[in-house]
Amino acid sequence: MGEIADMMLEGLLDEETGEYIGDKNLEKYGSEAPGFPISYQREARETEDKLRKLGNSKIKCPICNKQVAAVGLTQHRRDKGH
């Protein structure tokens, strides 16, 4: 295989977008390349879908305790850097 495909299989690149995710992996798994394909894009999309099912109800951000719309929690966390 090519270098890009190998990097996706090792987990250095997002398997859907091809974006470098080694830094995120280091925080989450303790290694830049955990040894298996990962897609943070898919995880974010699935989380948003679950939150969308909750409707417009307000929930607390688990990090800063700010009240945000359930569907906007992912965007709030991305914007605030947590």
Secondary structure as the mmCIF struct_conf table of DSSP 4:
data_model
#
loop_
_struct_conf.conf_type_id
_struct_conf.id
_struct_conf.beg_label_comp_id
_struct_conf.beg_label_asym_id
_struct_conf.beg_label_seq_id
_struct_conf.end_label_comp_id
_struct_conf.end_label_asym_id
_struct_conf.end_label_seq_id
HELX_RH_AL_P HELX_RH_AL_P1 GLU A 3 GLU A 10
TURN_TY1_P TURN_TY1_P1 GLY A 11 GLY A 11
BEND BEND1 LEU A 12 LEU A 12
STRN STRN1 LEU A 13 LEU A 13
TURN_TY1_P TURN_TY1_P2 GLU A 15 THR A 17
STRN STRN2 TYR A 20 TYR A 20
HELX_RH_AL_P HELX_RH_AL_P2 GLY A 22 TYR A 29
BEND BEND2 GLY A 30 GLU A 32
BEND BEND3 GLY A 35 PHE A 36
HELX_RH_AL_P HELX_RH_AL_P3 TYR A 40 LYS A 53
TURN_TY1_P TURN_TY1_P3 LEU A 54 ASN A 56
STRN STRN3 LYS A 58 LYS A 60
TURN_TY1_P TURN_TY1_P4 PRO A 62 CYS A 64
STRN STRN4 GLN A 67 ALA A 69
HELX_RH_3T_P HELX_RH_3T_P1 ALA A 70 GLY A 72
HELX_RH_AL_P HELX_RH_AL_P4 LEU A 73 LYS A 80
TURN_TY1_P TURN_TY1_P5 GLY A 81 GLY A 81
#
